[in-house]
Amino acid sequence: MIPNILFVIVLIATISIFSKKVRSISRNIKLGKKLEIKDNKSKRWKLMTRVAIGQSKMTTRPIPALLHLFVYVGFIIVNFEMLEILIDGIFGTHRVFSFVGDNYKILISAFEIFGLAVMFGCLIFLVRRNVIRLKRFWNSEMTAWPRSDANIILITELFLMSAILIMNATDGILQTRPHTHFIEVGSFLISSFIQPLFVGMSDENLMFIERFCWWFHIVGVFAFLNYIPYSKHFHVFLAFPNVFYSKLEPKGKMANMPSITKEVKSMLNESAEVQAGEEEELGQFGAKDVRDFTWKNLMDAYTCTECGRCTSSCPANITGKKLSPRKVVMDLRDRVEYLGKQIKINGTDFTDDKSLLNQITTEELWACTTCNACTEECPVNIDPVSIILDMRRYLVMELASAPSEINGIFSNIENNGAPWQFSPEDRLLWTE
């Protein structure tokens, strides 16, 4: 009973710690402004099925798409075996689903095949990141921690899958040994190839290895589960709601600011909301810091996989500009995390003398051409352009800060009613 009690304690602790962190992230996302997204539910479900579940946007790069499919599908299917491990751990049983007979051997063999596919995918990803060193994984924003985070995830998955194969291999040998409690279900497809490494061992050593791998796998999964919310791998949970709530309008369509709309309508006497002689508080224009963005922008930040597809497709970045859409999203996430921790310590009214503009420079913001290549490439429908546009609006409308070329356009519009630097009377002179 002691191992079972210990297992239950570890399970409860795992769920509690994970839930606590998820609630913390949820609170951080809710720091954003309210945004109601309730339209076209059927279209949103189809979009989520195609993009988040079906991985449709990954296919633009076939080789990574195939490898990611191995890891994505394999890890999900292999973790169905977790249900059996959980039941065995709680009740002290051994291979509780073996009652299905020959189908059990087929089922576990299939799990092993997918587990091997996961290992293959992880190995290739490690080589791409650390040996081939693809440029998008070594951009300036990919400092030691983001690179280490990716490697930790891949190496952990390798160890977890290896533990299952070794556990099954030793289990298969122990089934044939007398005086053991191991249910005879036969060897499994992949693990049978590594059984010769353990055939000459004693029952005690085999049982130690089998139990060690069993505990290593389950405790490793529990630890990995609680590591996920601190890493880019949290997209395995947030990708689905993030795609569901993603923008359905054309990517280039800019969202109007309600405060500006009201101001224009009041100037044109078209708004019934603004009564004669009544002044209305317009609030701040654009976004300077976390609370100025919507909760969807903040969810985007937490969903980022740091894959760098956005940056590698950005024409500004390709031509040597400082802008990296991935960095913009990562900076927003880092700022949300920091504010969330400080609010937890100091209360909801916490403010400091910094903002997101301390992390994202005006040079980066104005380098964006709003072509939406980054949004098009993102496999989980993150929208970096909306973040950039809101910060630009703050620079222009609150700080009156814009590049000289744009200030010239503003001046021409104010004086001439058009972006060009000649009067309306002269507009058709070019025809002569």
Contacts in CASP RR format, 6 or more apart in sequence:
PFRMAT RR
TARGET T0000
AUTHOR 0000-0000-0000
METHOD contacts of the structure
MODEL  1
MIPNILFVIVLIATISIFSKKVRSISRNIKLGKKLEIKDNKSKRWKLMTR
VAIGQSKMTTRPIPALLHLFVYVGFIIVNFEMLEILIDGIFGTHRVFSFV
GDNYKILISAFEIFGLAVMFGCLIFLVRRNVIRLKRFWNSEMTAWPRSDA
NIILITELFLMSAILIMNATDGILQTRPHTHFIEVGSFLISSFIQPLFVG
MSDENLMFIERFCWWFHIVGVFAFLNYIPYSKHFHVFLAFPNVFYSKLEP
KGKMANMPSITKEVKSMLNESAEVQAGEEEELGQFGAKDVRDFTWKNLMD
AYTCTECGRCTSSCPANITGKKLSPRKVVMDLRDRVEYLGKQIKINGTDF
TDDKSLLNQITTEELWACTTCNACTEECPVNIDPVSIILDMRRYLVMELA
SAPSEINGIFSNIENNGAPWQFSPEDRLLWTE
3 89 0 8 1.000
3 92 0 8 1.000
4 89 0 8 1.000
4 90 0 8 1.000
4 91 0 8 1.000
4 92 0 8 1.000
7 89 0 8 1.000
7 90 0 8 1.000
7 218 0 8 1.000
8 90 0 8 1.000
10 219 0 8 1.000
10 222 0 8 1.000
11 86 0 8 1.000
11 90 0 8 1.000
11 222 0 8 1.000
14 222 0 8 1.000
14 225 0 8 1.000
14 226 0 8 1.000
17 226 0 8 1.000
18 225 0 8 1.000
18 226 0 8 1.000
18 229 0 8 1.000
21 226 0 8 1.000
21 229 0 8 1.000
21 230 0 8 1.000
22 229 0 8 1.000
24 340 0 8 1.000
24 344 0 8 1.000
25 229 0 8 1.000
25 234 0 8 1.000
25 302 0 8 1.000
27 340 0 8 1.000
28 298 0 8 1.000
28 302 0 8 1.000
28 336 0 8 1.000
28 337 0 8 1.000
28 339 0 8 1.000
28 340 0 8 1.000
29 295 0 8 1.000
29 298 0 8 1.000
29 299 0 8 1.000
29 302 0 8 1.000
29 336 0 8 1.000
30 295 0 8 1.000
31 290 0 8 1.000
31 291 0 8 1.000
31 295 0 8 1.000
31 298 0 8 1.000
31 336 0 8 1.000
31 339 0 8 1.000
31 340 0 8 1.000
31 343 0 8 1.000
32 290 0 8 1.000
32 291 0 8 1.000
32 292 0 8 1.000
32 293 0 8 1.000
32 294 0 8 1.000
32 295 0 8 1.000
32 297 0 8 1.000
32 298 0 8 1.000
33 291 0 8 1.000
33 292 0 8 1.000
33 293 0 8 1.000
33 294 0 8 1.000
33 295 0 8 1.000
34 294 0 8 1.000
34 295 0 8 1.000
35 294 0 8 1.000
35 295 0 8 1.000
35 296 0 8 1.000
37 245 0 8 1.000
37 296 0 8 1.000
39 248 0 8 1.000
40 248 0 8 1.000
43 248 0 8 1.000
44 244 0 8 1.000
44 245 0 8 1.000
44 248 0 8 1.000
45 244 0 8 1.000
47 243 0 8 1.000
47 244 0 8 1.000
47 246 0 8 1.000
47 248 0 8 1.000
47 381 0 8 1.000
48 240 0 8 1.000
48 243 0 8 1.000
48 244 0 8 1.000
50 56 0 8 1.000
51 57 0 8 1.000
51 243 0 8 1.000
51 379 0 8 1.000
51 380 0 8 1.000
51 381 0 8 1.000
52 239 0 8 1.000
52 240 0 8 1.000
52 242 0 8 1.000
52 243 0 8 1.000
52 244 0 8 1.000
52 380 0 8 1.000
53 240 0 8 1.000
55 65 0 8 1.000
55 68 0 8 1.000
55 69 0 8 1.000
55 72 0 8 1.000
55 379 0 8 1.000
57 377 0 8 1.000
57 378 0 8 1.000
57 379 0 8 1.000
57 381 0 8 1.000
58 64 0 8 1.000
58 65 0 8 1.000
58 68 0 8 1.000
58 69 0 8 1.000
58 379 0 8 1.000
59 65 0 8 1.000
60 377 0 8 1.000
61 309 0 8 1.000
64 128 0 8 1.000
67 120 0 8 1.000
67 121 0 8 1.000
67 124 0 8 1.000
67 125 0 8 1.000
70 117 0 8 1.000
70 118 0 8 1.000
70 120 0 8 1.000
70 121 0 8 1.000
71 117 0 8 1.000
71 118 0 8 1.000
71 121 0 8 1.000
71 122 0 8 1.000
71 125 0 8 1.000
71 157 0 8 1.000
73 114 0 8 1.000
73 117 0 8 1.000
74 114 0 8 1.000
74 115 0 8 1.000
74 117 0 8 1.000
74 118 0 8 1.000
75 115 0 8 1.000
75 118 0 8 1.000
75 157 0 8 1.000
77 110 0 8 1.000
77 111 0 8 1.000
77 114 0 8 1.000
78 111 0 8 1.000
78 114 0 8 1.000
78 115 0 8 1.000
78 118 0 8 1.000
78 161 0 8 1.000
78 164 0 8 1.000
79 221 0 8 1.000
80 111 0 8 1.000
81 108 0 8 1.000
81 111 0 8 1.000
81 164 0 8 1.000
82 218 0 8 1.000
82 221 0 8 1.000
84 95 0 8 1.000
84 96 0 8 1.000
84 97 0 8 1.000
85 214 0 8 1.000
85 217 0 8 1.000
85 218 0 8 1.000
86 218 0 8 1.000
87 93 0 8 1.000
87 96 0 8 1.000
88 94 0 8 1.000
88 95 0 8 1.000
88 96 0 8 1.000
89 218 0 8 1.000
94 181 0 8 1.000
94 182 0 8 1.000
94 183 0 8 1.000
95 104 0 8 1.000
95 171 0 8 1.000
95 183 0 8 1.000
95 185 0 8 1.000
97 104 0 8 1.000
97 107 0 8 1.000
98 104 0 8 1.000
98 183 0 8 1.000
98 185 0 8 1.000
100 107 0 8 1.000
101 185 0 8 1.000
104 185 0 8 1.000
105 185 0 8 1.000
105 186 0 8 1.000
105 188 0 8 1.000
108 168 0 8 1.000
108 185 0 8 1.000
108 188 0 8 1.000
109 188 0 8 1.000
109 189 0 8 1.000
109 190 0 8 1.000
111 164 0 8 1.000
112 164 0 8 1.000
112 165 0 8 1.000
112 168 0 8 1.000
112 188 0 8 1.000
112 189 0 8 1.000
112 190 0 8 1.000
112 191 0 8 1.000
113 189 0 8 1.000
113 190 0 8 1.000
115 161 0 8 1.000
115 164 0 8 1.000
115 165 0 8 1.000
115 190 0 8 1.000
116 161 0 8 1.000
116 165 0 8 1.000
116 190 0 8 1.000
118 157 0 8 1.000
118 161 0 8 1.000
119 157 0 8 1.000
119 158 0 8 1.000
119 161 0 8 1.000
119 162 0 8 1.000
122 154 0 8 1.000
122 155 0 8 1.000
122 157 0 8 1.000
122 158 0 8 1.000
122 161 0 8 1.000
123 158 0 8 1.000
125 150 0 8 1.000
125 154 0 8 1.000
126 151 0 8 1.000
126 154 0 8 1.000
126 155 0 8 1.000
128 134 0 8 1.000
128 137 0 8 1.000
129 137 0 8 1.000
129 147 0 8 1.000
129 150 0 8 1.000
129 151 0 8 1.000
129 154 0 8 1.000
130 151 0 8 1.000
135 312 0 8 1.000
136 307 0 8 1.000
136 308 0 8 1.000
136 309 0 8 1.000
136 311 0 8 1.000
136 312 0 8 1.000
137 147 0 8 1.000
137 150 0 8 1.000
137 308 0 8 1.000
138 147 0 8 1.000
139 308 0 8 1.000
139 311 0 8 1.000
139 324 0 8 1.000
139 326 0 8 1.000
139 327 0 8 1.000
140 324 0 8 1.000
140 327 0 8 1.000
141 324 0 8 1.000
141 326 0 8 1.000
141 327 0 8 1.000
141 330 0 8 1.000
142 306 0 8 1.000
146 232 0 8 1.000
146 306 0 8 1.000
146 330 0 8 1.000
149 231 0 8 1.000
149 232 0 8 1.000
149 233 0 8 1.000
149 306 0 8 1.000
150 232 0 8 1.000
150 306 0 8 1.000
152 227 0 8 1.000
152 231 0 8 1.000
153 231 0 8 1.000
153 232 0 8 1.000
153 233 0 8 1.000
156 220 0 8 1.000
156 224 0 8 1.000
156 227 0 8 1.000
159 216 0 8 1.000
159 220 0 8 1.000
160 217 0 8 1.000
160 220 0 8 1.000
160 221 0 8 1.000
160 224 0 8 1.000
163 213 0 8 1.000
163 214 0 8 1.000
163 216 0 8 1.000
163 217 0 8 1.000
164 213 0 8 1.000
164 217 0 8 1.000
165 190 0 8 1.000
165 191 0 8 1.000
165 194 0 8 1.000
166 191 0 8 1.000
166 194 0 8 1.000
166 209 0 8 1.000
166 213 0 8 1.000
167 210 0 8 1.000
167 213 0 8 1.000
167 214 0 8 1.000
167 217 0 8 1.000
168 188 0 8 1.000
168 191 0 8 1.000
169 187 0 8 1.000
169 191 0 8 1.000
169 192 0 8 1.000
169 194 0 8 1.000
169 195 0 8 1.000
169 197 0 8 1.000
169 198 0 8 1.000
170 198 0 8 1.000
170 206 0 8 1.000
170 207 0 8 1.000
170 209 0 8 1.000
170 210 0 8 1.000
170 213 0 8 1.000
171 182 0 8 1.000
171 210 0 8 1.000
172 182 0 8 1.000
172 186 0 8 1.000
172 187 0 8 1.000
172 188 0 8 1.000
172 191 0 8 1.000
172 195 0 8 1.000
173 195 0 8 1.000
173 198 0 8 1.000
173 199 0 8 1.000
173 201 0 8 1.000
173 206 0 8 1.000
174 180 0 8 1.000
174 182 0 8 1.000
174 203 0 8 1.000
174 206 0 8 1.000
174 207 0 8 1.000
174 210 0 8 1.000
175 182 0 8 1.000
175 183 0 8 1.000
175 184 0 8 1.000
175 185 0 8 1.000
175 186 0 8 1.000
176 184 0 8 1.000
177 203 0 8 1.000
177 206 0 8 1.000
179 203 0 8 1.000
180 203 0 8 1.000
180 207 0 8 1.000
187 195 0 8 1.000
198 206 0 8 1.000
198 209 0 8 1.000
201 209 0 8 1.000
227 233 0 8 1.000
228 234 0 8 1.000
228 236 0 8 1.000
228 237 0 8 1.000
232 304 0 8 1.000
232 305 0 8 1.000
232 306 0 8 1.000
234 302 0 8 1.000
234 303 0 8 1.000
235 242 0 8 1.000
235 303 0 8 1.000
235 304 0 8 1.000
235 305 0 8 1.000
235 380 0 8 1.000
238 299 0 8 1.000
238 302 0 8 1.000
238 303 0 8 1.000
238 380 0 8 1.000
239 303 0 8 1.000
239 305 0 8 1.000
239 380 0 8 1.000
241 299 0 8 1.000
242 299 0 8 1.000
242 300 0 8 1.000
242 303 0 8 1.000
242 380 0 8 1.000
242 381 0 8 1.000
242 382 0 8 1.000
243 380 0 8 1.000
243 381 0 8 1.000
245 296 0 8 1.000
245 299 0 8 1.000
246 381 0 8 1.000
246 383 0 8 1.000
247 381 0 8 1.000
247 383 0 8 1.000
247 386 0 8 1.000
251 372 0 8 1.000
251 375 0 8 1.000
251 376 0 8 1.000
251 383 0 8 1.000
251 385 0 8 1.000
252 370 0 8 1.000
252 372 0 8 1.000
252 385 0 8 1.000
254 370 0 8 1.000
254 389 0 8 1.000
255 386 0 8 1.000
257 285 0 8 1.000
257 286 0 8 1.000
257 393 0 8 1.000
259 282 0 8 1.000
259 283 0 8 1.000
259 285 0 8 1.000
260 285 0 8 1.000
262 271 0 8 1.000
262 273 0 8 1.000
262 274 0 8 1.000
262 280 0 8 1.000
262 282 0 8 1.000
263 282 0 8 1.000
265 271 0 8 1.000
265 273 0 8 1.000
265 274 0 8 1.000
266 274 0 8 1.000
266 280 0 8 1.000
273 280 0 8 1.000
274 280 0 8 1.000
284 292 0 8 1.000
284 394 0 8 1.000
284 398 0 8 1.000
285 393 0 8 1.000
285 394 0 8 1.000
285 397 0 8 1.000
285 398 0 8 1.000
286 292 0 8 1.000
286 390 0 8 1.000
286 391 0 8 1.000
286 393 0 8 1.000
286 394 0 8 1.000
286 397 0 8 1.000
286 398 0 8 1.000
287 293 0 8 1.000
287 356 0 8 1.000
287 387 0 8 1.000
287 390 0 8 1.000
287 391 0 8 1.000
287 393 0 8 1.000
287 394 0 8 1.000
288 355 0 8 1.000
288 356 0 8 1.000
288 357 0 8 1.000
288 391 0 8 1.000
288 394 0 8 1.000
288 398 0 8 1.000
289 335 0 8 1.000
289 339 0 8 1.000
289 355 0 8 1.000
289 356 0 8 1.000
289 357 0 8 1.000
290 298 0 8 1.000
290 332 0 8 1.000
290 335 0 8 1.000
290 336 0 8 1.000
290 339 0 8 1.000
290 356 0 8 1.000
292 390 0 8 1.000
292 394 0 8 1.000
293 332 0 8 1.000
293 387 0 8 1.000
293 390 0 8 1.000
297 332 0 8 1.000
297 383 0 8 1.000
297 386 0 8 1.000
297 387 0 8 1.000
297 390 0 8 1.000
298 332 0 8 1.000
298 336 0 8 1.000
300 329 0 8 1.000
300 332 0 8 1.000
300 382 0 8 1.000
300 383 0 8 1.000
300 384 0 8 1.000
300 387 0 8 1.000
301 329 0 8 1.000
301 330 0 8 1.000
301 332 0 8 1.000
301 333 0 8 1.000
301 336 0 8 1.000
302 333 0 8 1.000
302 336 0 8 1.000
303 380 0 8 1.000
303 382 0 8 1.000
304 326 0 8 1.000
304 329 0 8 1.000
304 330 0 8 1.000
304 333 0 8 1.000
304 380 0 8 1.000
304 382 0 8 1.000
305 379 0 8 1.000
305 380 0 8 1.000
306 326 0 8 1.000
306 330 0 8 1.000
307 379 0 8 1.000
308 326 0 8 1.000
309 377 0 8 1.000
309 378 0 8 1.000
309 379 0 8 1.000
310 325 0 8 1.000
310 326 0 8 1.000
310 329 0 8 1.000
310 373 0 8 1.000
310 374 0 8 1.000
310 375 0 8 1.000
310 377 0 8 1.000
310 378 0 8 1.000
310 382 0 8 1.000
310 384 0 8 1.000
311 317 0 8 1.000
311 324 0 8 1.000
311 325 0 8 1.000
311 326 0 8 1.000
311 327 0 8 1.000
311 374 0 8 1.000
312 318 0 8 1.000
312 377 0 8 1.000
313 373 0 8 1.000
313 374 0 8 1.000
313 376 0 8 1.000
313 377 0 8 1.000
314 323 0 8 1.000
314 324 0 8 1.000
314 325 0 8 1.000
314 373 0 8 1.000
314 374 0 8 1.000
315 369 0 8 1.000
315 371 0 8 1.000
315 373 0 8 1.000
316 323 0 8 1.000
316 367 0 8 1.000
316 368 0 8 1.000
316 369 0 8 1.000
317 323 0 8 1.000
317 324 0 8 1.000
317 325 0 8 1.000
321 367 0 8 1.000
322 361 0 8 1.000
322 363 0 8 1.000
322 364 0 8 1.000
322 367 0 8 1.000
323 363 0 8 1.000
323 364 0 8 1.000
323 365 0 8 1.000
323 367 0 8 1.000
323 368 0 8 1.000
324 364 0 8 1.000
325 368 0 8 1.000
325 374 0 8 1.000
325 384 0 8 1.000
325 385 0 8 1.000
325 388 0 8 1.000
326 384 0 8 1.000
327 360 0 8 1.000
327 364 0 8 1.000
328 360 0 8 1.000
328 364 0 8 1.000
328 384 0 8 1.000
328 387 0 8 1.000
328 388 0 8 1.000
329 382 0 8 1.000
329 384 0 8 1.000
329 387 0 8 1.000
331 356 0 8 1.000
331 359 0 8 1.000
331 360 0 8 1.000
332 356 0 8 1.000
332 387 0 8 1.000
334 359 0 8 1.000
335 356 0 8 1.000
335 359 0 8 1.000
339 350 0 8 1.000
342 350 0 8 1.000
342 352 0 8 1.000
343 350 0 8 1.000
356 391 0 8 1.000
357 391 0 8 1.000
357 394 0 8 1.000
360 391 0 8 1.000
362 395 0 8 1.000
362 401 0 8 1.000
365 388 0 8 1.000
365 391 0 8 1.000
365 392 0 8 1.000
365 395 0 8 1.000
366 392 0 8 1.000
366 402 0 8 1.000
366 403 0 8 1.000
368 385 0 8 1.000
368 388 0 8 1.000
368 392 0 8 1.000
370 385 0 8 1.000
370 388 0 8 1.000
370 389 0 8 1.000
372 385 0 8 1.000
374 384 0 8 1.000
374 385 0 8 1.000
375 381 0 8 1.000
375 382 0 8 1.000
375 383 0 8 1.000
375 384 0 8 1.000
375 385 0 8 1.000
378 384 0 8 1.000
395 401 0 8 1.000
395 402 0 8 1.000
396 402 0 8 1.000
396 406 0 8 1.000
402 410 0 8 1.000
408 421 0 8 1.000
409 419 0 8 1.000
412 418 0 8 1.000
412 419 0 8 1.000
412 420 0 8 1.000
412 421 0 8 1.000
413 419 0 8 1.000
416 422 0 8 1.000
416 423 0 8 1.000
416 424 0 8 1.000
417 424 0 8 1.000
418 424 0 8 1.000
418 427 0 8 1.000
420 427 0 8 1.000
422 429 0 8 1.000
END
